[in-house]
Amino acid sequence: MFKPIVFMFIFTKLFFSANSKTHPADIKALNALKNGVDPRSITPGSCLSSWDFTIDPCDNIFTDHFTCGLRCDRVVSGLVRVTEITIDPVGYSGSLTSVPWNHLRYLNTLDISDNSFSGLVPNEFSNLTRLRRLGLSGNSFAGEIPSVLGSLHQLEELYLDNNRLHGAIPSSFNNLTKLKRLEIQRNYISGEFPDLGSLKNLYFIDVSDNNISGGVPSTLPLSLVELSMRNNKLNGNIPHDIDKVRFLQVLDLGHNMFSGTVPSVLFRHPSLEQLTLSYNEFSSLQAPAVDITLNSNLIALDLSYNKLRGLLPTFMASMPKLTALSLEHNEFTGMIPAQYAVKAAVAGNDNTSSFERLLLGGNYLFGPIPGPLLGLKPGSADVSLADNCLYRCPDAFFFCRGRDQKSAVDCKSFGPTIP
């Protein structure tokens, strides 16, 4: 009985070893990837320090050696292929241009985020036809975004943020029909944002902190849940049919050059919860029908640092879920509506929420402070009324601290002078 048992053990070991052997082409590509990294940036204990090609990188069954950052799967003829490369964010530096990416034909995840890789994004990525996730965030890649990335038809997540990329977003991205998440924020991207309306699965876009010009695309993916185009050079009007993007929950267009009227569709959008339009040049807003605001899902609304004029919009106090409202540093005039004071002072219930933040400073509001606000205690709500034309606003009143109130000269053309 002894010999058959020994034979079976040896056979099993040889069988699994043979079936775990990494494809030679993958080994060559992995070797080139490591050789392209500055050895001084490979610290002891890091993933790449474990890449020892004297043994099979995918054979972790009968050895104590563990090759960090890789996933391998058996796919063809007894050989395994590398299907995932996800290395640790420890500051590796180097280039990706010398890697024969066409060898890694079964790769579905490549993530080297939060390191110090530099150079161009390789055009040879187009050979990674099974790729579902590409993460290059937080490196120092420069040059333009290769248009050939639009040929990666299986791609679901694309992270190019926090690099030094410039030029336009390739129109070929419209071919990424399975794309779900697109992040290109904090680069030097310019030109107009392409039409990605045909991407039926795309739910997250962040292109903030770039130099993108033009307007919000008239056709947006109907699947969008979050769109951030903050801090660009966008102008023009917000599409009036944005309510067709019926799953949209977060819209951030702050720090741009939009002007004209804030359309009422944004206040009656069926799913929008956070709306940021601060630091633009809007001069007016279109109020929705009062009964429609009762269906609003807005929780946070920021219209600060614009050129909005007229009376404070009372309909905002009737939005049942709105808890944070910032109208700071505009040109609003008139008295503070009693509805605002009540919503800030009265506790919410199951059907309506109170204001937890109400920022009205830096306008031309005049008259007395509504009684409910005078009864608020510090810490009950974050309210700012500083730098207006209000009277009977005690110097020690914590809502009025800061620049206190404007001078009578500043307030003269907007309302009664301060006594």
C-alpha positions as CSV (number, residue, x, y, z in Angstrom):
1,M,0.0,0.0,0.0
2,F,2.9,2.4,0.6
3,K,4.2,2.6,-2.9
4,P,0.8,3.5,-4.5
5,I,0.3,6.3,-2.0
6,V,3.7,7.7,-2.7
7,F,3.1,7.4,-6.5
8,M,-0.3,9.2,-6.1
9,F,1.2,12.1,-4.2
10,I,3.9,12.6,-6.8
11,F,1.4,12.3,-9.6
12,T,-0.9,14.8,-8.0
13,K,1.9,17.3,-7.4
14,L,3.2,17.0,-11.0
15,F,-0.4,17.3,-12.3
16,F,-1.2,20.5,-10.5
17,S,2.2,21.9,-11.1
18,A,1.8,21.3,-14.8
19,N,-1.6,22.9,-14.7
20,S,-0.4,26.0,-12.8
21,K,2.5,26.9,-15.2
22,T,2.3,30.5,-16.3
23,H,2.2,31.2,-20.0
24,P,5.7,32.2,-21.1
25,A,4.3,35.4,-22.9
26,D,2.8,36.5,-19.6
27,I,6.1,36.0,-17.7
28,K,8.0,38.0,-20.4
29,A,5.5,40.9,-20.0
30,L,5.7,40.8,-16.2
31,N,9.5,40.8,-16.3
32,A,9.4,43.8,-18.6
33,L,7.0,45.6,-16.3
34,K,9.3,45.2,-13.3
35,N,12.4,46.1,-15.3
36,G,10.7,49.4,-16.3
37,V,10.4,50.4,-12.6
38,D,13.2,52.3,-11.0
39,P,14.7,49.7,-8.6
40,R,15.3,52.4,-6.0
41,S,11.5,52.8,-5.7
42,I,11.0,49.1,-5.0
43,T,11.1,48.9,-1.3
44,P,11.5,45.7,0.8
45,G,8.1,44.2,1.5
46,S,6.4,45.8,-1.5
47,C,4.6,43.8,-4.1
48,L,7.2,44.2,-6.8
49,S,9.9,43.0,-4.4
50,S,8.2,39.6,-4.4
51,W,8.3,39.2,-8.2
52,D,11.1,36.6,-8.4
53,F,11.2,35.0,-11.9
54,T,13.4,32.1,-10.9
55,I,10.1,30.4,-10.0
56,D,6.7,30.3,-11.7
57,P,4.9,33.6,-10.7
58,C,1.5,31.9,-10.7
59,D,2.5,28.7,-9.0
60,N,1.6,29.3,-5.4
61,I,0.2,25.9,-4.6
62,F,3.2,23.9,-3.5
63,T,5.6,26.7,-2.5
64,D,5.9,29.2,0.3
65,H,6.5,32.0,-2.1
66,F,3.7,34.4,-2.8
67,T,3.7,36.7,-5.8
68,C,1.9,39.8,-4.7
69,G,-0.3,41.9,-6.9
70,L,-1.3,39.1,-9.4
71,R,-4.3,37.0,-10.1
72,C,-4.0,34.0,-12.4
73,D,-6.6,31.8,-13.9
74,R,-6.4,28.5,-15.9
75,V,-7.8,29.3,-19.3
76,V,-6.3,27.1,-22.1
77,S,-4.3,23.9,-22.5
78,G,-3.1,23.4,-19.0
79,L,-1.5,26.8,-18.8
80,V,-2.6,29.7,-16.6
81,R,-2.8,33.3,-17.7
82,V,-2.4,36.5,-15.7
83,T,-5.8,38.1,-15.4
84,E,-5.2,40.8,-12.9
85,I,-2.3,43.1,-12.0
86,T,-3.0,45.3,-9.0
87,I,0.1,46.6,-7.3
88,D,0.4,48.5,-4.0
89,P,0.6,52.3,-3.8
90,V,4.1,52.7,-2.4
91,G,5.6,55.2,-4.9
92,Y,6.9,53.0,-7.7
93,S,8.4,55.2,-10.4
94,G,9.2,54.3,-14.0
95,S,7.5,53.9,-17.4
96,L,5.1,51.5,-19.0
97,T,6.2,52.0,-22.6
98,S,8.6,49.0,-22.8
99,V,6.1,46.4,-21.7
100,P,4.8,44.0,-24.5
101,W,1.2,44.5,-23.5
102,N,0.0,42.4,-26.4
103,H,1.3,39.3,-24.4
104,L,-1.2,39.9,-21.6
105,R,-4.2,39.1,-23.7
106,Y,-6.2,37.7,-20.9
107,L,-5.8,40.6,-18.5
108,N,-9.1,42.0,-17.2
109,T,-7.7,44.3,-14.5
110,L,-4.7,46.6,-14.5
111,D,-4.4,49.0,-11.5
112,I,-1.2,50.8,-10.7
113,S,-2.9,53.8,-9.0
114,D,-1.3,56.2,-6.5
115,N,2.3,55.7,-7.5
116,S,4.8,57.8,-9.5
117,F,4.7,56.3,-13.0
118,S,5.4,58.8,-15.7
119,G,5.6,59.1,-19.5
120,L,2.9,58.5,-22.0
121,V,-0.1,56.2,-21.6
122,P,0.8,53.4,-23.9
123,N,-1.1,53.0,-27.2
124,E,-0.4,49.3,-26.8
125,F,-3.2,49.2,-24.2
126,S,-5.4,48.6,-27.2
127,N,-4.2,45.0,-27.2
128,L,-5.8,44.4,-23.8
129,T,-9.1,43.5,-25.4
130,R,-10.5,41.7,-22.3
131,L,-9.7,44.6,-19.9
132,R,-12.6,45.6,-17.6
133,R,-10.8,47.9,-15.2
134,L,-7.9,50.3,-16.0
135,G,-6.6,52.3,-13.0
136,L,-3.9,54.9,-13.6
137,S,-5.0,57.4,-10.9
138,G,-2.5,59.4,-9.0
139,N,0.6,59.1,-11.1
140,S,2.5,61.5,-13.4
141,F,1.4,60.4,-16.8
142,A,1.5,63.1,-19.4
143,G,0.6,63.6,-23.0
144,E,-2.8,63.1,-24.6
145,I,-5.3,60.4,-23.7
146,P,-4.8,57.7,-26.4
147,S,-7.9,57.5,-28.6
148,V,-7.2,53.7,-29.0
149,L,-8.6,53.3,-25.4
150,G,-12.0,53.6,-27.1
151,S,-11.4,50.2,-28.6
152,L,-11.5,48.5,-25.2
153,H,-15.1,47.4,-25.6
154,Q,-15.1,45.3,-22.4
155,L,-14.0,48.3,-20.3
156,E,-16.2,49.1,-17.3
157,E,-14.1,51.4,-15.2
158,L,-11.5,53.9,-16.4
159,Y,-9.5,55.9,-13.9
160,L,-7.1,58.6,-15.4
161,D,-7.5,61.2,-12.6
162,N,-4.7,63.1,-10.8
163,N,-2.2,63.0,-13.6
164,R,-0.7,65.5,-16.1
165,L,-2.7,64.6,-19.1
166,H,-3.7,67.3,-21.6
167,G,-5.6,67.6,-24.9
168,A,-9.3,66.6,-25.5
169,I,-11.2,63.6,-24.2
170,P,-11.3,61.3,-27.2
171,S,-14.6,61.0,-29.0
172,S,-13.8,57.3,-29.4
173,F,-14.9,56.9,-25.8
174,N,-18.4,56.8,-27.2
175,N,-17.6,53.2,-28.2
176,L,-17.1,52.1,-24.6
177,T,-20.6,50.8,-24.4
178,K,-20.0,48.8,-21.2
179,L,-18.3,51.7,-19.3
180,K,-19.8,52.4,-15.9
181,R,-17.4,54.8,-14.3
182,L,-15.2,57.5,-15.8
183,E,-12.8,59.6,-13.8
184,I,-10.5,62.1,-15.4
185,Q,-10.5,64.8,-12.7
186,R,-7.4,66.9,-11.9
187,N,-5.6,66.9,-15.2
188,Y,-5.1,69.6,-17.9
189,I,-7.8,68.3,-20.2
190,S,-9.2,70.9,-22.7
191,G,-11.7,71.1,-25.5
192,E,-15.4,70.3,-25.3
193,F,-16.8,67.3,-23.5
194,P,-17.7,64.6,-26.1
195,D,-21.2,63.2,-26.6
196,L,-21.4,60.1,-24.5
197,G,-25.1,59.8,-24.7
198,S,-25.1,56.3,-26.2
199,L,-23.3,54.8,-23.2
200,K,-26.3,53.1,-21.5
201,N,-24.4,51.8,-18.5
202,L,-22.4,54.9,-17.5
203,Y,-23.5,56.1,-14.1
204,F,-20.5,58.1,-12.8
205,I,-18.5,60.9,-14.5
206,D,-16.0,63.2,-12.8
207,V,-14.0,65.5,-15.0
208,S,-13.5,68.3,-12.4
209,D,-10.4,70.5,-12.2
210,N,-9.5,70.6,-15.9
211,N,-9.8,73.2,-18.6
212,I,-12.8,71.8,-20.4
213,S,-14.8,74.4,-22.4
214,G,-18.2,74.6,-24.1
215,G,-21.4,73.6,-22.3
216,V,-22.9,70.7,-20.7
217,P,-23.6,68.1,-23.5
218,S,-27.1,68.3,-24.7
219,T,-27.2,64.5,-24.7
220,L,-26.1,62.8,-21.5
221,P,-26.2,59.1,-20.6
222,L,-29.7,58.4,-19.2
223,S,-28.1,56.0,-16.7
224,L,-26.0,58.8,-14.9
225,V,-26.2,59.0,-11.2
226,E,-23.4,61.5,-10.5
227,L,-21.9,64.1,-12.8
228,S,-19.2,66.4,-11.6
229,M,-17.7,69.0,-14.0
230,R,-16.5,71.4,-11.3
231,N,-13.8,73.9,-11.9
232,N,-13.6,74.0,-15.7
233,K,-14.3,76.7,-18.3
234,L,-17.9,75.7,-19.1
235,N,-20.4,78.3,-20.1
236,G,-23.8,78.6,-21.8
237,N,-27.0,77.1,-20.4
238,I,-27.9,74.0,-18.5
239,P,-30.0,71.7,-20.7
240,H,-33.7,72.1,-19.9
241,D,-34.3,68.5,-20.6
242,I,-31.9,67.3,-17.9
243,D,-34.8,65.8,-16.1
244,K,-34.7,63.0,-18.7
245,V,-31.6,61.8,-16.9
246,R,-34.0,60.5,-14.2
247,F,-31.5,58.7,-12.0
248,L,-29.2,61.7,-11.5
249,Q,-28.6,62.3,-7.8
250,V,-25.5,64.5,-7.7
251,L,-24.8,67.4,-10.1
252,D,-21.8,69.7,-9.5
253,L,-21.1,72.5,-12.0
254,G,-19.5,74.9,-9.5
255,H,-16.5,77.1,-10.4
256,N,-17.4,77.6,-14.1
257,M,-18.7,80.4,-16.3
258,F,-22.4,79.6,-16.6
259,S,-24.7,82.6,-16.8
260,G,-28.3,83.5,-17.3
261,T,-31.1,81.7,-15.5
262,V,-31.0,78.6,-13.3
263,P,-33.8,76.5,-14.9
264,S,-36.7,75.3,-12.7
265,V,-36.2,71.8,-14.0
266,L,-33.3,71.4,-11.5
267,F,-35.6,72.1,-8.5
268,R,-38.2,69.6,-9.6
269,H,-35.9,66.9,-10.9
270,P,-37.3,63.5,-9.9
271,S,-34.1,62.2,-8.2
272,L,-31.6,65.0,-7.8
273,E,-30.3,65.2,-4.2
274,Q,-27.2,67.4,-4.3
275,L,-26.9,70.5,-6.7
276,T,-23.9,72.7,-6.7
277,L,-23.8,75.8,-9.0
278,S,-21.6,78.0,-6.9
279,Y,-19.0,80.4,-8.3
280,N,-20.7,81.0,-11.7
281,E,-22.4,84.1,-13.1
282,F,-26.1,83.2,-12.9
283,S,-28.2,86.3,-12.6
284,S,-31.7,84.8,-12.0
285,L,-33.5,81.6,-11.2
286,Q,-36.7,80.2,-12.5
287,A,-39.1,79.2,-9.7
288,P,-41.1,76.0,-10.2
289,A,-44.8,75.6,-9.4
290,V,-45.2,75.4,-5.6
291,D,-47.0,72.1,-5.7
292,I,-44.1,70.6,-7.7
293,T,-41.5,71.5,-5.0
294,L,-43.3,69.2,-2.6
295,N,-41.9,66.3,-4.7
296,S,-38.4,67.6,-4.7
297,N,-35.6,65.3,-3.4
298,L,-33.0,68.0,-3.0
299,I,-31.1,67.7,0.2
300,A,-28.2,70.1,-0.4
301,L,-28.4,73.2,-2.7
302,D,-25.4,75.6,-3.2
303,L,-26.0,78.7,-5.3
304,S,-23.4,80.8,-3.6
305,Y,-21.0,83.3,-5.3
306,N,-23.2,84.1,-8.3
307,K,-25.0,87.3,-9.4
308,L,-28.5,86.3,-8.4
309,R,-30.8,89.2,-7.7
310,G,-34.3,89.8,-6.5
311,L,-36.0,88.5,-3.3
312,L,-35.0,85.3,-1.7
313,P,-37.0,82.4,-3.3
314,T,-39.6,81.3,-0.8
315,F,-40.2,78.0,-2.6
316,M,-37.0,76.7,-1.3
317,A,-38.4,76.6,2.2
318,S,-41.1,74.3,1.0
319,M,-38.7,71.6,-0.3
320,P,-39.4,68.8,2.2
321,K,-35.9,67.2,2.2
322,L,-33.7,70.3,1.8
323,T,-31.4,70.6,4.9
324,A,-28.5,72.6,3.5
325,L,-29.0,75.9,1.5
326,S,-26.3,78.3,0.6
327,L,-27.2,81.6,-1.1
328,E,-24.1,83.5,0.1
329,H,-22.5,86.3,-1.8
330,N,-25.1,87.1,-4.4
331,E,-27.2,90.3,-4.8
332,F,-30.4,89.2,-3.1
333,T,-32.4,92.0,-1.4
334,G,-35.6,92.3,0.6
335,M,-36.4,90.7,4.0
336,I,-35.6,87.2,5.1
337,P,-38.7,85.2,4.5
338,A,-40.5,83.9,7.6
339,Q,-40.5,80.5,6.0
340,Y,-36.7,80.3,6.1
341,A,-36.7,81.1,9.8
342,V,-39.4,78.6,10.6
343,K,-37.6,75.8,8.7
344,A,-34.4,76.6,10.5
345,A,-36.0,76.8,14.0
346,V,-38.6,74.1,14.0
347,A,-37.5,70.5,14.3
348,G,-38.2,68.3,11.3
349,N,-40.5,65.3,11.1
350,D,-41.1,62.3,8.9
351,N,-42.5,64.4,6.1
352,T,-40.2,67.4,6.2
353,S,-36.7,68.3,7.3
354,S,-35.4,71.5,9.0
355,F,-32.5,73.6,7.8
356,E,-29.2,72.3,9.3
357,R,-27.3,74.9,7.3
358,L,-28.6,78.2,6.1
359,L,-26.0,80.5,4.6
360,L,-27.3,83.9,3.5
361,G,-24.3,86.2,4.2
362,G,-22.9,88.6,1.7
363,N,-26.2,89.8,0.1
364,Y,-28.2,93.0,0.5
365,L,-31.0,91.7,2.8
366,F,-32.5,94.3,5.0
367,G,-35.0,94.6,7.8
368,P,-35.2,92.8,11.2
369,I,-34.1,89.3,11.8
370,P,-37.2,87.0,12.0
371,G,-38.1,86.0,15.6
372,P,-37.6,82.3,15.2
373,L,-33.9,82.9,14.2
374,L,-33.3,85.1,17.2
375,G,-34.4,82.2,19.4
376,L,-31.8,79.8,18.0
377,K,-29.0,78.7,20.2
378,P,-25.4,78.1,19.1
379,G,-25.0,74.6,17.7
380,S,-28.7,74.1,16.8
381,A,-28.2,75.1,13.1
382,D,-25.4,76.6,11.0
383,V,-26.8,80.0,10.0
384,S,-24.9,82.9,8.6
385,L,-26.4,86.4,8.1
386,A,-23.2,88.4,8.1
387,D,-22.4,91.2,5.6
388,N,-26.0,92.2,4.7
389,C,-28.1,95.3,5.4
390,L,-29.9,94.0,8.4
391,Y,-30.7,96.1,11.5
392,R,-31.2,95.1,15.0
393,C,-28.4,92.5,14.5
394,P,-26.4,92.6,17.8
395,D,-22.7,92.7,17.4
396,A,-22.4,89.7,19.7
397,F,-25.1,87.7,17.8
398,F,-23.2,84.7,16.5
399,F,-25.2,84.6,13.2
400,C,-24.0,88.1,12.3
401,R,-20.3,87.8,13.2
402,G,-17.7,88.2,10.5
403,R,-18.0,91.3,8.5
404,D,-21.1,92.2,10.5
405,Q,-23.4,94.3,8.3
406,K,-22.7,96.5,5.2
407,S,-22.5,100.2,5.6
408,A,-25.4,102.5,4.8
409,V,-23.6,103.6,1.6
410,D,-23.3,100.0,0.3
411,C,-27.0,99.3,1.1
412,K,-28.4,102.5,-0.3
413,S,-29.5,101.3,-3.7
414,F,-30.9,98.0,-2.4
415,G,-33.1,99.0,0.5
416,P,-33.5,101.2,3.6
417,T,-30.3,102.4,5.1
418,I,-29.2,101.0,8.4
419,P,-30.3,103.4,11.3
